[in-house]
Each structure stands twice: as structure tokens, then as C-alpha cells.
Amino acid sequence: MEWRRNVWFQTNQKSLERRKEPGSLKEVTKETKQKSSPTNPFSFLEFSTVASQQPAFIAPSPDHSPPPQLPESLFPAAFFFSETSHKMEESIPFIIDLEKISEEKECKKLREACERWGCFRIINHSIPLTLMAEMKSVIGALLELPMEIKKRNTEVIAGSGYMAPSKVNPFYEALGLYDLGSSQAVHNFCSQLDASPHQRQIMEAYGKAIHDLAVKIGQKMAESLGILGADFVDWPCQFRINKYNFTPEAVGSLGVQLHTDSGFLTILQDDENVGGLEVMDNNSGSFLPIPPLPGSLLGNLGDIARVWSNGRFCNVKHRVQCHEASTRFSIATFMLASRKGNVEAPAELVDHDQPRLYQPFIYEDYRKLRVSNEMHTGEALELLRIA
Ligand SMILES: O=C(O)CCC(=O)C(=O)O
């Protein structure tokens, strides 16, 4: 354990030094502020910055052992405060330690994160660090394949296959599959891309581990609202691997536009070196950068989480900004909605004081509603609102 702590402290020092350099996140944030103009749609937004240093790379153990159990005090990066107010009471209770999730305090923290932000970091999640690192290297190789091979990755549902760089997102491309819980779907994806036996093995192991994790976190989110026995095992998961080809010209522009995820819960392995993800604070409309926290994952709540919780949980608006000319990768697992029947809040979450907010609907219909109306930030929910 000692050597891991040493790696952490040494690299963390470097990270602190880097933060002071021109071009660091803080500097770029300032620059973005200065550059904003009446023609910039985001010019009214106020940026906040990270209060303290981010932990650095934690070397993976060679034996697929569980992630190191670092105490929360070693993860100060998860606490933010507003650059203008500097009030620590605005900090986000943001890190969820899955090893402690059966404790009341941690479960309450999960509920608060879901209600206030719709977003939280996950530590001690039990996905081996080596598997995460190997998966990153597999997706790097798959996204390097020639275009004609990547184009074989066709859609099963809208948006589930290959996405080439486009006019809207010129620096972004992605490969994907529907659905991760199906070994046949994973097999088909690997075959489309001529994956090697090793790449298949990693995809299968990662797919199973991350699917199980999404199910577990879904259950804990439900428990945090007092719903026991909610079962997410059969909820389909869309899977997407993202690459951001950030060139020097891309600096200052968006890698992915502002959006909410349409499903219930997204588990994101964001790039451990290259930041850029920002979430919107629904209270103020300002953006918070989410700096990398190596070895952790991120939980993002989508539109279905808002409906299922009868308005208690927040669907987080987020986007990816290019801050540096560097390739960024991320791996997203979207747990969508129940395969059977309607999307609706369980009866336990509906009563006289909190009447049902949304009419029950089929998830696929909701997805089409979003696409056909070009409503990418959850506005389509308003079309289904009944209270
Ligand atoms: O790359 C990221 O960090 C975010 C990706 C994302 O928002 C998405 O895939 O929906």
C-alpha cells in the first residue's frame, strides 16, 4: 500500500504544479470568461473552479486486485466551491464510497447527490483498475480502426452504432452497442470490428462488471428513497466508447454539446488524464468542471431518473469542453429504462403531497420524442408533465 501512496503524493505534487501553469484548467476557465461575448450562447454563464488539488494516477496492481482503499480525505478534488463566493457550504457531497453504501450516512449522501446534482463520483466500486486500464487501451485501438471497419458498427436503436465526426461535433467520434447485458450483442460488436481474442475477453469482462455495477447503484438509489427490492437486472444498457480528437484549433470549443442522458443512470469511465467534462448547476445555471479522478467512475442521472423518482432526482445537464490539444477517451454505460411496460414512478413515491408528475410512457417513445423535437436537454419531459 505504501508504494501506492508514494505514487499518489509524488504525482499529485506534479498535478498541483501543473495547475498553476498557463493553460491549466483554472487558467483556461479564466480565459473562457474573458472571451465570452454577446454572440457566445454561454457568455452569461459563470464558471467555477476546483477548490483543491486532484489526486494523480494510482498505479494498477498487476493481479486485477480491487482498487486501493484510499480514505476520502485523500480525494479533496471532489469538493468544489464557487469562484465568486468561495463559500465552502456550497461544496458538493459528491464522492460515494460504494464499500460504505450500506451505512445510512453514505446512502443519504447518495440521495443528496442525486437530488441536488444528478451526478456523483464513485470510489471503491470493485471494478479492478487493471481492467479499467486494459479497457481504455482496447477502446483506443478500436477507435483507431480504418473508417470502413468502424462503419460496420451499425445501429440497433437510434444512436447506438458508430458516430463519425459531424458538423455539430467535429472533434468527436464514438462506437457503441445495444445492449451490454447481452453476451450476443457484445459478441456481435466485437465481430463487426474484427476484435482480437484478447480484446473480446476484456470487452466481455468489462461489460459484465460495469453492468453489474450499474444494477447495484440503481438499487442503492432506489433504497435511498426507501424503495427496497427494486430490480434493475433486466434494464437494457446502451454502451458507448467516445474519442475526442482535440487539436490545437479545438481548444475553447465543445467536444460534445450540452445534453442530458435520456435513460436512468449512466456510469462513465472518464479519461484519467484529460478533463473537459462540465455539469450544469440547475440552481444557478453555471457550469462546474469535473476534473479527472483516476481510478474512480462517475454516475450521471438521466431523464428517466427524474420521472422514476417522481421529480426527486435531477437529470444532469452536461457537456464536454476542449481545454487542451490532447486526445480524450471516455466509456459510457447507459442503463436506460425497464424493458417491460411503462416508465413511471413507483406507487410508494406518489401521494397526495407529491402527486404523479409525469404521465406513464414507453421509453422508446420518449427517445423518439426527444430526437424528433431536437430536445436534447430533457425539455421533452415537459411535454409529458401532468402535475
Ligand atoms: O465523454 C464524457 O466525459 C461524457 C460523454 C457523454 O456525455 C455521453 O456519452 O453522453
The ligand as an SDF file (V2000), in Angstrom:
LIG
                    3D

 10  9  0  0  0  0  0  0  0  0999 V2000
  -17.0020   11.9670  -22.5030 O   0  0  0  0  0  0  0  0  0  0  0  0
  -17.5670   12.3350  -21.4860 C   0  0  0  0  0  0  0  0  0  0  0  0
  -16.9730   12.6150  -20.4570 O   0  0  0  0  0  0  0  0  0  0  0  0
  -19.0610   12.4870  -21.4760 C   0  0  0  0  0  0  0  0  0  0  0  0
  -19.7350   11.6780  -22.5330 C   0  0  0  0  0  0  0  0  0  0  0  0
  -21.1810   11.9130  -22.5900 C   0  0  0  0  0  0  0  0  0  0  0  0
  -21.7060   12.8970  -22.1040 O   0  0  0  0  0  0  0  0  0  0  0  0
  -22.0370   10.9450  -23.2590 C   0  0  0  0  0  0  0  0  0  0  0  0
  -21.5230    9.9720  -23.8370 O   0  0  0  0  0  0  0  0  0  0  0  0
  -23.2750   11.1270  -23.1990 O   0  0  0  0  0  0  0  0  0  0  0  0
  1  2  2  0
  2  3  1  0
  2  4  1  0
  4  5  1  0
  5  6  1  0
  6  7  2  0
  6  8  1  0
  8  9  2  0
  8 10  1  0
M  END
$$$$
